[in-house]
Amino acid sequence: MQIEDIFPEHKEHIYQLAPEVRTIWGLQLMIGSVLVSIILFVVDLLWLPVHLLFVGFPAAVTLFSGLLGAILLPSLYYQRWRFLILESEIVIQRGIIVQTITFVPLARVQHIEISRSLWERLFALATLVIFTAGTRKADVRIPGLDTSFALSLRDYIRSRLTASDVL
């Protein structure tokens, strides 16, 4: 089930992340696979008593699969990320294999912040972090937003909170 199926009347208000987030996710996966491959190669070379023909094979397989994943997974994950801001709640959909739809009632929002990692700053992106009342999963993150869009979303949610507090 998709957000579009749950809220067909709000299709024009369903947002997607900035496309540049795919590059960030891909770079992070590439760097991770290269680091794991280097570690595997060193462990293989120094500690495993195998024939020299097979030295580096686990590292090569890890590197190849990691780079392949870095090319394919960010686009798939990007296609699955959607969010919708309604009058009384925020709805977030994400996930490739396990798809999750999260409903965050605005009445439970305690505060909002914008965070920007090094990668996000390089691509002029930001993550909107919404803190809610509760102990389990008390924060919800929407990554890969254009910085100005993240700021306007923060201000909009803040205005909705102020309006609901007055009532």
N, C-alpha and C positions, 0 to 999 in steps of 0.2 A: 504494500500500500504506500502511496506517495502523498505528499502534502497536497498536491493538486487534486487528488481524489477526496481528501478529507474536507478541503475548503475550496470547492470549484468556483465559488462566487468571489474569491480573492486571488485568482490566478495572476492578475496584473500586479499584485503587491508581493509576490514571492520573489525574494532576492537570491542571487547567487554570489559567490565570492569573486574577488578580482582575479582575472586569469593569470596574473603574475605569480599567484600562490603556487601554481603547478611547478614553476621553475624552482621556487624555494624548496618545496617538498622533494623534487627530483634531486637537487643538489645535496640535501640532507641525506637522502638515501644513498647517493653515490659516495659521499664522504664516509658514511657508516660502513658501507660494504668494502671500501678500500682499506679502512682501518682494521676491520675484522679479518680481511684477507691477509694483511701484513702480519697480524698477530698469529694467524694460523700458519703462515709460511715459516715464521721464526720458530714456533713450537714444533712444527714438522721437521724443520731442518736441524734443530738442536737436540730434541728429545726422543723422537720416534725412530727406532731402528728398522728402517725399511730400505728397500733397494733405491738407489739414487734416481732411477727412472720415474718413481712415483713421488719424489720430493716436490712439493708445491701443488700437487693435484687437488687436495682439499681446498687450498687457497684459490686456485684457479676456478674451481667450480663455484665457490662462494662469490668470487669477484664477478664472474659471468652472470650468475643468477641475480646478484645484487644490482648490477648495472642494467640488466633486463627489467628488473622490477622498478628501478629508478626511471626508466623510460615509460613503462606502461601504467604503473599504479597511480601516479599523481593525476593523470587525466581521468582515470576511472573514479578516483576519490572525489575529484573536482565536480564531476558530473552528478554525483550523489549528494553533494552539499547544497542544501537549500534552507532558507529561513523566512519566516513570515512574522511580522509585527502587527498584532491586532490591538483592539481597544483594551482588552483585559489580559492578554497573554502574548508570549513569544513562543513560536513553534519552530523547532530546529530539526532538520532531517539530515542524517549523515550515515556513512558506512557502505562498504562494498559487499562483503559476504553477509555480515550481520548488520542489517539496517535498523537504525534507532531513530525514533521520533520522540523528541523531548518537548514537553509542554511546561513553560515557566510562567506561572501566574504573576502578573505585575504586582499584585498585592503582597507577594512573598519577596519581592526585590528589596534588598537593604541598601546596597550601593553599587555603583558602576564605575569601572575604570578602563582606561585605554592603556594597553601595554604594547611595546614595540621592541622586538628582538633585533639583534644585529642584522639578520637576514631581512626582516621586515623593513628596517630603516633603509637598507640598500635599495629596496624596491618600492619605497614610499607606501608601505602597507602598515596595518595595525591590527591588533586583536582586541575585540570588545569583550571585557570580562564582566559578567553579571553575577553579583553575589546575592544569594537568597538566604532566607531564614531556614535553618535546619542544619543537621550535622553531616548527613550522607550526601555527597556530591553537591555541596553548598555553593559551588560556583559553576557557571556555564560560560564556555568560551566560544566566540565566533571569530575564527582566525581569517587572515587574508582579506581584510577589508581595506579599501582605499582610505587613507588617513582622514581626509575631509568627510567621507561618507561615515566613517566610524564616529567622528566627532558629532556629526548631525544626528546619528542614531542615538548616541549617548544623550544629547540634549533633548531629543524627542521623548525618549523613555523617562528621562528626568522630569519633563513637563507632565507626562502622564502620571507619574508618582505624585507630584505636587498637587495635581488636580484631584487625584483620588484621596489624598490626605485631607484636603479641604472639605470634601464631602463627608 
